[in-house]
Amino acid sequence: MKTDYELAKKAKQILEGLVVACEMYKVSETENNFVFKVNHNNDAIITILQSEVPPFPAKMGPKSMVGQKVKFTIVDINEEGVFGSMKEAREILQQPILDRLYAGEVMTGVISYITPWGAYVTIDGIVSGMLKNYDFSDDGTEVWKIHPRFSKIKVKYKRTNKKGTILLLPEKRRTGMPKYDITQIKAGDTFWGKITDVNLPNAKVRVLIDNATYVECKYPTNAYNNSIKNGYNVAIVVTKVIEDRGKYRLIGKIVSKNTSGALYGRKE
């Protein structure tokens, strides 16, 4: 039975098809756009403009969609053909998932992309969020070392940042035993440590000094800034200890590269 696309448009029905072509066309002398052709059940070729496609994941371009199955709605039917929208379909499909996440439900996702600071997790192929390494484990273990790409992982909602990125937490955080008593650490103490998160917009760097203790440092603007990458070893000095109702926060400064060979430890 052939699909009634007018009815599907009116009902905002979610359809699925195979991307069979990605064609480029000129918008102006300096701008190009893409149009995607989707085979729907051999009934029709649906045209989806680039403006109706969600942003592509990092390091993936428009042509990577060819051969993939996609979900879409029908948004227009005219003499030029039938036009669809992946964006509208995603908005319809993602809301029930977001409602469950926001309510605190633990959901199963798939590791879809690895970054130096964590991994993107996609739930039901629709909703993606970032699970950062320092949220995943106390000891700085990277997500991908335990959960490689395309493996499943259980996550829950943490918050949404200013850029609109959903931040996730693991169902159960990997825990480590701290080597140092944080209540005994004071300003002026120096440590070897490993950078586990570089958050450039806020000019902050997190440095792990044992299996569970982090020092928050400003991004340095000196000769050591070329060493400020996730996984790099550095020496830090604690500049401030903040205590609030029994919880401690360490503020520090990166002072040099770590050439000692020690991953963690107090620097004498």
Secondary structure, 3 states (H helix, E strand, C coil): CCCCHHHHHHHCCCEEEEEEEEEEEECCCCCEEEEEEEEECCCEEEEEEHHHCCCCCCCCCHHHHCCCEEEEEEEEEECCEEEEEHHHHHHHHHHHHHHHHHCCCCEEEEEEEEECCEEEEEECCCEEEEEEHHHHECCCCCHHHHCCCCCEEEEEEEEECCCCCEEEEECCCECCCCCCCHHHCCCCCEEEEEEEEEEHHHCEEEEECCCCCEEEEECCCCCCHHHCCCCCEEEEEEEEEEEECCEEEEEEEEEEECCCCCCCEECC
